Amino acid sequence: MAGRIYVTGDCHGSFSRFSVKDFRLQKDMDKEDYVIICGDFGGIWHIDAENRQEKYWLE
């Protein structure tokens, strides 16, 4: 099943809600699926050693 859209609110810098444990549906996602983050999503502008893994995951 492709072309699904998932919507969530502001992450406040925490991407743990996207872990496989918390967001189990992602194991079936492909490049036609989307995750839309609503709010002041600033995670892509604040990259340091602590959240480098999150940036890698988003790419």
N, C-alpha and C positions, 0 to 999 in steps of 0.2 A: 504494500500500500504506500503510495508516494504522494507528494504534494500536500502534506499536512502542515498546519501552522500552529505553533505553540506560543502563547503570550504570557509574559510574567511582568511583575512590577519591578521597581527599582532594586538593584542588587546591593547598593550601598557598599560596593567594593568586595562583597563576598560572593564567590561563585560556587559555593558548596552545594547550592540547590541543583546544580547541573551535574553533580557526581552520579555515577552509575547507580549507587545505592539509593539516592533520593529521586532521581529522574530516570526510572527504569525503562521508559519508552524509548530513550535515545539509542538503545542497542539495535533497534529496528529502523533507525533513521537513515536516510541517504541524502545525497546532494540536492534532491528536489524538495526536501522538508526545510522549514524555517523555524527559528526561535526568535521571537520579537521581544526585546526588553524595553518596556515603557518606563519613563522617568529620566532622571538625570544620570544616565549611564556614563560614568567617567572612567571606567576600567581600562579603556584603551589608551588613555593619556597618562596614566600613573603606572609606569612599568619600572619595577625594581626587582632585585633578586627574590624578594618574597612572593611576588605574583607573576614571575616570568612564566611559570607553568600554565597559569590561566591564559596568558597571552598566546602561548603556543597552542593551547586547546582551541581557542577562538579562531585561530588561523586555519 
